[in-house]
Amino acid sequence: MGSKFFSELPQTVSELDANPDVRVIIVASTSKHFSTGLDLMELEDILSGGDTGDETRTLETIVELQRSTSSLSSCDKPVIAAINGHCIGGALDFVSYADIRLCSADAIFSLRETKLAMIADLGSLQRLPAIIGRGQLAELAFTGRDVSAITAHEMGLVNYVCRDKVELMSKAFSLASEIAANSPTATQGVKKTMRSFYDEQIERQLELVARLSLPQLGSHDLREAVTAFVEKRPPKFTGT
């Protein structure tokens, strides 16, 4: 998930949302993994405010990334996320905005930001409590550990676990077809109703987490996390 992804996502979703022939949107990957999250090598300089460490620029960038990711929720069409392989960090933020999540048996989920000296600031901390509960989310967010497909299903993160990617896509299209057979105005009305219940509060919380993220994004610990990632070693965090 790099700058190109974040710039193209809202436009793509908007085009699908405006197309009357589209009644359901399916988000899936064409590779062996759904997504390993943010492209840290590309976004590190942008998120740290560049050479000047400009916090205003950093805050604006976080807000832009939040708005891009939330396009799945703000569109009127129902969205199904079909997840295979790794769904890590920012990718879990991303699918938390989908209305329905399915996965294959090889799926691995992780809210890994704390392992990288970051705070998940694109929406998972705000949306997942209503999906998996506060306690489950706290464990995911504090530990940054990997969660299997079966565990994800048990906690309510995904509706179905499929044998493999072939069955996953078949299930996604079958479910989409079942939804698409209903009145589009009715299904979109349901989504708008659910969205209005949560999103006003979520928008305020996204602003809060964006500001809380600022000190972390310029920290020694974040630079150490990126360096350790490149050098393929455990990071040594100092809390600075």
N, C-alpha and C positions, 0 to 999 in steps of 0.2 A: 504494500500500500504506500505508493510514493506520490509525488506532487501531481503526476499525470492522472493517477487514479482519482484523487480527490477533486481535480478540476473537471474530469469527464463524468463522474458519477451523477451529480445533480442534473446535468443536461440530458443524460441518457434516461434517467428516471422520469424527468419532465416530459420528454418526447413520448415515452410509453404511457404515461399518465394521461396525456392529451389525445392519444390514439383511441377512438371509440371501438376499434376492433380488438383492442387489448382489454381483457377483463381481469386477468390475474398476472402478476409479475413473478417469475421464478429467478432467483439469484443462485448461480452455481459456478463451479470452477471447471475449466477444461483440462486441468493438470492433476497430478496425484494428490495434491493438497488444496484445500479451500483457500487458505492464506496463512502465512506465518506472521502477519501483522505489519506494523509500520516499517518502512524502509529506513532504518535508523541511520545508515551511512549517508543517505541522501538528505534526510530531514534534520539531522543533528544541528547543522549550522543555522538553519531557519528557525528551529525551535528554541535555540539558545540566544536568539536575537542578533546573530551575526557577530562580526568583530567588535562591534560597539556594545554588545550585550543589551540592546534596546528592549526594555521590558514592554513598552507599548507595542512595538512590532511583534514581539512574541505573543502577547495577549491577543492581538488581532489575528495572528496565525491560528492560534488554538480555536478561536471562535469560528474562523472560516472552516477549519477541519470539522468542527462540531456540526455546523450547518450542512456541510456536504454529507456527512454520515447520516444525519437525521432526515435526509431526503426520502429514505425508505418509509419513514413514519409519516412525513408530511404529505406524501402523495395519497390520492384517494383510492387507488386500486389495492386490493389485498396483495401482500407480498409473502412468498414462500421462500425460505432459505434452504437449499439442499446442500448439506455439508459433508465432504469426504476428507479424510486425512486430517492434517493439522488445521486448527482454527484457534489462532494464538493472539493474545493481546488485543490490538486494535481490531482484529477480525472478529473477536467476540463482542466488542463494542458494536461493530457493524451489524452482526446478525441479531443483536438484541433489539434492533429497530424493526426487524421483520415481524410479521403477524404470526407466522407459523414456522417452526424449524424442524427439519428432518435430518437424519444423518445416516451414514453407512457405518458398519461395525468397526471399521478401522479409524473412525474419527477420534481425535484427541483435542480436548478443549483446555485452554489455560488463560487465566487473567494474569499475565506474567509481569505486569508493569513493576511491581514491587521488587522483583528480582533484578530489574534494570534501573532501580533508584528513581522510578517514575510513579506518578499517580494516574490511574486510568481516568482520562478526562474527556472521552468522546461519547459517553452515555451509558456504559454498562452499570456503573455504580448507581445511576438514577433509574434505569429501566428494569434491571434484573431482580430487585426486591419483589416486584409484583409478579415475576415469573417463577423464581425459585425460592423466594423467601429471604429475609435479612440474614439469618444465621448461615444458610448455605453460601450466600454471597460473601459474607464476612470471611468465611474459611477460604473461599477461592481467592479473594483479593489479598488477604493478609499473607497467605502461604505462597501464592503464585504457582502452586503445584499443577501438574497435568491431571486431567479427569477423563476417564474412558467414556465411550459411547453409552455403555450400560449405566454407568453412574450418572451421566448427563440425563438419561431418560428417567432414572429413578428420582432425580431431584426436580424434574419437570422442565428442564432446559429444552429438550426436544420431545416432539410428539411421538415419533416413530424411529426405530433403529432398523435399518435394512441390511441385508447380507453383504452387499457390495455396491459399487457405484451404479451398475446397470439397474439393479433393483431400486436403488435410491432415486434415480431419474424417472423410472417408470412410476414409482409411487408419487413423486412430485407432480408429474403430468396428470396422473389419474386424479389426484386431489384437486389440482387446478381446474381440470375439466368438470369435476363435480361442482366446484364453486362457480365456474363460468356459466353453468347451465341455469343458475338462478338469476333473478332480476339484478342487473348491474346497479341500478339506483338503490335497491335494497341492501346489497352487500356493501356498497360504498357508504351508505347511511350508517350501517353498523360500524364500519371502521371510523367514521367521523365521530360517532358517539363515544366509542372507546378512547379515541385520541383526545377528545375534549376533557375526559375524566382525569387523564394523567398529565397531559403535556404542559399545562400552565405552570404547575409546580416544577416539572422537570426542567423547563427553560430557566427558572430561577436557580435551580441547583447546578445546572451546567455553567452558569456564570460564576457561581461560587467555586466550583472545582477548577475552572480555568485560572482563577486568581491564586488558588492554593498550589497549582502546578508551577507557577512562575519560579519560586525559589529552587524547586527541584531541577528545572530544566537548565539552570545555570550552575548547578552544583558540581563539586568535585566527584561525588558519587556517580553522577550520570556519565561524566567523562570516563571514569574508571570502568563503569559497566560496558560502555562501547568498546573501550580498549581491550577489556577482558574477552569480550565477544570475538573481536578480531583475532586475538592471540589464543583463543580457544582454551581459556583457563577460568577458574572461579574468580569472581570479583572480590576485592577487599574493600568493603565499605567502612567509612570513618564517620559518617553522619554529618559531613560538611559539603 
